[in-house]
């Protein structure tokens, strides 16, 4: 005889799914962590435009067991037609591209699309980064907006009496045994206005918008900027970013224009460096600001020696000046461009200056790491 | 609903079914999908079930792969029904469950499975939770991972109706230790045999006596004879093995199970008092689960249609006899005839690669060929057959061998052998087929 369990909303089933689901997600995160390098240049993320979550593909986490070779699966099978099928009837076809799946669902090459929080991803990434030459003394004094209800005073409203603190006073006086509370013992809570120190950083991003910088250069620039800007914002309570586009002239622009503008003239890096110095002098006193700059270019600057000399003269103001040379179509990959040769020869401060060269998305992460790492030990604070 | 359950029970009995009584519970989808992911309620924990749960639940939330019900094979049986089924769907599902419950109770391959599994599993899960506290989360996770890797290779050999035995191939010098004359006492041990036996006794006491014949029960062999397992590990692996044995008949009877359950719900719905609208609603639900598919066999449709055609010719007693006695493979071999192949338009398809396209076409339509192909493919286990052949005297290695000719996945096999070694304590080897060649693999192999 059948029986029915009245639906009470309570189920006689121990809920396990959530814990094991969490554990599975933990394993997925591990896979994501292992593949950070590939994800760093994932277009979904770079172009997420402030969205909190992005979807990335992660391979299905399978468990090992004895199984047949999947290569030989799905070559044949059985099925049912609508009636009157004949040998040789075509049931379906599709153009070849990569995977050998049949139409419909199979687990071969199955990938999850995992939604991840960009912040979480950033945390994993930033574990590997440091702020080079960080100067902890360059801070701003800021009056905190939140006042804290934490101070103790001897006078105050009875409703704000801090009983615990009052009793402590009683005990201190040695009167705890007969518990007589003197007016001297009373302690009241009161508001305190906090001032706190926050660290400051400004980062100058200098993008070459001359004719030779094309679509892939723009993407690689964007990928690097995306993570570095975020990183700086995360580590500094107050970070400001100055966007500068330059060809033969340099202009301070907003973020949108920075990434999308293209002009098409020649290249004169000196213009960008000069503008940087002007802005620094006007807006960012060095005693309270940590200063970073990253310059993106393909390095084809005919007046590069001037630029290099100029930079050498001001290199001490930067915690790190990064030069990123982008050359997607470079046949002589290992040849240095004019600009990077000039920088290398003239700038002697190898700790404040870092140069990287890259040509494809797979190199983005290594570039970032090189820009954001302490290469010389023991230097964290400016002398 | 209480009276409905009674009516359905009576209808099932009058049809000639003899199911386990069923305890019905309506649950929200996340509970149903959770039980489905674990296979049993109150199951022990492991991340792979969390993965299954997550994948299935996500599919459901995207409107794919709806599960209407889930029946647990036990006495009484437990059936979980999706809460947001409407009343007619619930009626249909309850009738459907009677068919499953009957197969669980009466089918040759199911009737000897343990019927106390929910209680057994709940008790085991409680022990596992204690072990986890004592030995740690990771120790338990790793142990369960290893057990699950060979869970499919669990057999209750006493109850195994058709365990095919094969002669041991690949003879080694040690094989003569097990020869028949010796076993029957017709000849004495030679000196070298004596030495080998003594050496083996020293390293692995008892190994001598436990190799009467190959066994497909890899997990059972490890649980019984591994010299290094702690008690709690042996317990955990035994539970995993029991579960493997419990689910073992499943792959042989998918078509039969679903076909018979559909046949049953159709019969029972006919007997119930329903309005015209309700019948229409039931017919729609029925139709939605019994759609034939061009590149796969929908067991709800194909199994049900076959049974219906059998019934037309030979009556419902024959249908119940099939549910009691057959597997998918034997059912097809004995009953699928020319008319059925024609009417159900079933065929074998093949995939072809042209220069630019992948192409699926009807490869075989001759009814005998189709019947044989189906019977064979339904008999094929979803994993390669593997046996424990012997232990290597003097080394303690365990020798496994594949039964069958299909290529195995080498990477997976190697990793699984590593797992086996963790449980066994010594090297584990496997003679198998890889890339159409015979190959010897072993645990922690370093070369390629």
Contacts between the chains, C-beta under 8 A, distances in Angstrom:
chain1	res1	chain2	res2	distance
A	1	B	6	7.0
A	1	B	9	5.7
A	1	B	21	5.3
A	2	B	5	3.9
A	2	B	6	6.7
A	2	B	8	6.8
A	2	B	9	4.7
A	2	B	21	5.9
A	2	B	22	4.8
A	2	B	23	7.2
A	2	B	24	6.3
A	2	B	94	7.7
A	3	B	5	7.0
A	3	B	21	7.2
A	3	B	22	7.6
A	3	B	23	4.8
A	3	B	24	7.0
A	3	B	76	7.4
A	4	B	1	5.3
A	4	B	2	5.2
A	4	B	5	5.3
A	4	B	23	7.8
A	4	B	24	5.0
A	4	B	25	7.8
A	5	B	23	6.7
A	5	B	24	6.6
A	5	B	25	4.0
A	5	B	26	7.7
A	7	B	25	7.8
A	7	B	26	5.0
A	7	B	27	8.0
A	7	B	83	7.0
A	11	B	25	7.1
A	11	B	27	5.6
A	11	B	31	5.1
A	12	B	25	7.6
A	12	B	41	7.3
A	13	B	27	7.9
A	13	B	31	6.2
A	13	B	34	7.2
A	13	B	35	6.2
A	13	B	41	4.3
A	13	B	42	6.4
A	14	B	41	7.5
A	14	B	42	5.1
A	14	B	122	7.8
A	14	B	125	7.2
A	15	B	34	7.0
A	16	B	34	7.2
A	16	B	38	6.8
A	16	B	43	6.4
A	16	B	45	5.1
A	16	B	49	7.2
A	16	B	50	8.0
A	17	B	30	7.4
A	17	B	33	7.9
A	17	B	34	4.1
A	17	B	37	6.7
A	17	B	38	7.8
A	17	B	49	7.6
A	17	B	50	6.4
A	17	B	53	4.5
A	18	B	50	8.0
A	19	B	45	6.3
A	19	B	50	7.1
A	20	B	45	5.3
A	20	B	46	6.4
A	20	B	47	5.3
A	20	B	48	7.9
A	20	B	49	5.2
A	20	B	50	2.7
A	20	B	51	7.8
A	20	B	53	6.9
A	21	B	50	4.0
A	21	B	51	7.7
A	21	B	53	5.8
A	21	B	54	5.0
A	22	B	50	7.0
A	23	B	47	3.9
A	23	B	50	5.6
A	23	B	141	7.8
A	24	B	47	4.6
A	24	B	48	7.6
A	24	B	50	4.2
A	24	B	51	4.3
A	24	B	54	6.1
A	25	B	50	8.0
A	25	B	54	7.7
A	26	B	47	7.9
A	27	B	47	6.2
A	61	B	51	6.1
A	63	B	48	5.2
A	63	B	145	6.8
A	63	B	148	6.3
A	63	B	149	6.6
A	64	B	149	5.5
A	64	B	412	5.3
A	64	B	415	3.9
A	64	B	416	5.1
A	64	B	419	6.6
A	65	B	148	7.5
A	65	B	149	4.8
A	65	B	150	7.2
A	65	B	151	8.0
A	65	B	152	6.7
A	65	B	383	6.9
A	65	B	412	6.4
A	65	B	416	5.7
A	66	B	149	8.0
A	66	B	150	7.5
A	66	B	152	7.5
A	66	B	153	7.2
A	66	B	383	5.8
A	66	B	384	5.5
A	66	B	386	5.7
A	66	B	408	6.6
A	66	B	412	6.8
A	66	B	413	5.9
A	66	B	416	5.4
A	67	B	383	5.8
A	67	B	384	7.0
A	67	B	408	7.0
A	67	B	409	5.0
A	67	B	412	5.3
A	68	B	383	7.3
A	68	B	384	5.9
A	68	B	406	5.5
A	68	B	407	6.7
A	68	B	408	6.3
A	68	B	409	6.6
A	69	B	406	7.6
A	69	B	407	4.0
A	69	B	408	6.0
A	69	B	409	4.9
A	69	B	410	7.7
A	69	B	434	7.4
A	69	B	435	7.8
A	70	B	409	6.3
A	71	B	407	7.5
A	72	B	406	7.2
A	72	B	407	5.7
A	74	B	351	6.8
A	75	B	350	7.0
A	75	B	351	5.3
A	76	B	348	6.4
A	76	B	349	6.5
A	76	B	350	4.8
A	76	B	351	6.7
A	76	B	363	6.6
A	77	B	295	6.3
A	77	B	296	6.5
A	77	B	348	7.4
A	77	B	349	5.7
A	77	B	377	7.7
A	78	B	296	7.5
A	78	B	297	5.4
A	78	B	346	6.4
A	78	B	347	6.9
A	78	B	348	5.4
A	78	B	349	6.9
A	78	B	370	7.5
A	78	B	373	6.7
A	78	B	374	5.7
A	78	B	377	6.6
A	79	B	292	7.9
A	79	B	293	6.2
A	79	B	294	4.8
A	79	B	295	4.8
A	79	B	296	5.8
A	79	B	297	6.7
A	79	B	346	7.4
A	79	B	347	6.5
A	79	B	349	5.4
A	80	B	292	3.8
A	80	B	293	6.6
A	80	B	294	6.9
A	80	B	297	6.7
A	80	B	298	7.5
A	80	B	301	7.3
A	80	B	302	6.6
A	80	B	344	6.0
A	80	B	345	5.5
A	80	B	346	5.2
A	80	B	347	7.6
A	81	B	292	7.8
A	81	B	294	6.3
A	81	B	345	4.2
A	81	B	347	6.6
A	81	B	362	7.4
A	82	B	292	7.7
A	82	B	345	6.7
A	83	B	345	4.9
A	84	B	345	6.7
A	85	B	345	5.3
A	85	B	347	5.5
A	85	B	362	5.2
A	85	B	365	6.5
A	86	B	362	6.5
A	86	B	365	6.1
A	87	B	347	7.8
A	87	B	362	5.4
A	87	B	363	7.0
A	87	B	364	6.6
A	87	B	365	4.7
A	88	B	361	6.0
A	88	B	362	6.3
A	89	B	361	6.1
A	89	B	362	4.4
A	90	B	359	6.3
A	90	B	360	7.2
A	90	B	361	4.9
A	91	B	294	5.1
A	91	B	295	6.4
A	91	B	349	5.8
A	91	B	360	4.3
A	91	B	361	5.9
A	91	B	362	6.6
A	92	B	294	7.1
A	92	B	295	7.1
A	92	B	359	7.6
A	92	B	360	4.8
A	93	B	357	4.8
A	93	B	358	6.4
A	93	B	359	4.2
A	93	B	360	6.8
A	94	B	357	6.6
A	94	B	358	5.8
A	95	B	356	6.2
A	95	B	357	5.8
A	95	B	358	8.0
A	96	B	353	7.3
A	96	B	356	6.1
A	96	B	357	6.1
A	96	B	358	5.8
A	100	B	358	7.3
A	102	B	295	5.9
A	102	B	351	6.8
A	102	B	358	8.0
A	102	B	360	6.7
A	103	B	295	7.0
A	103	B	360	7.8
A	104	B	293	8.0
A	104	B	295	6.2
A	104	B	296	7.3
A	112	B	55	7.7
